[in-house]
Amino acid sequence: MNKHNATTLASAFVLALGISGAGWLFGSVSGATASQPTTPTQRIAHFDMLDVLESEIARNVQFRDAREAEIERIRGRGEAISNDLGAIQQEIAQIRQTVATMTADNPEFPPLQQRFEALQNEYQVKLNELREFEATGLRELDELAAAQARETYERIVRAGVRVAQDRGYTHLVISRGNAPISERADNLNAVTQEILARLILIAPEGDNLTAAVRVDLGLPPTRDEEELEVQLDLTPGAPGGGG
């Protein structure tokens, strides 16, 4: 084989090797593109926070005792002020009855008149005190209930996240679903809260973790009528409640 032929064969071999190498390289790049990581599966669960919150607060004996003690304190102080007002009214009525038969020149009239005016001023002061105390007492009772709800909410959130993660969910949404708004919501604020509690209107029932969260917290899977009645009694103004 002459030198020219040898060079030609060597060039052809190198060229063939280059094409083969390029094909392997391009094939690797194409394969890498085809095997890009897939998007992780998103799984969304939901549960009724208000349902669990009401049950948790209702069964908490320490919370209930604290509320009842605060209600008794408010009621006791209010009754004491009311009794003072009643005593003042009674004395005012007695003075009116006494002076009704007196003449203006009666020496007993001036001191009775002064006492009458003093009692009227005292009555107004006591009445203002009662009104202020009622407003303050209701505010303090509301603050106590808010603190209890906040503490309970945080505990339920931890339980909900734990239950959802144990079942492989990536998202957990608080929602009451599309259930009708309860008749217990008898004012605009209550209805608004019920509306805001329904963030998801349609969702698979299999992704509803309400019962599982309740069980995780030591509650029965669902609320019964007896528990519902107990919760109704916690509403301010309800029989046996805070009103």
Buried (B, 14 or more C-beta within 10 A) or exposed (E): EEEEEEEEEEEEEEEEEEEEEEEEEEEEEEEEEEEEEEEEEEEBBBBBBBBBBBBBBBBBEEBBEBBEEBBEEBEEBBEEBEEBBEEBEEBBEEBEEEBEEEEEEEEEBEEBBEEBEEBEEBBEEBBEBBEEBBEEBBEEBEEBBEEBBEBBBEEBBEBBEEBBEEEEBEEBBBBBBEEEBEEEBEEEEBEEEBEEBBEBEEBEEEBBBBBBBBBBBEBEEEBEEEBBEBBBEBBEEEEEBBE
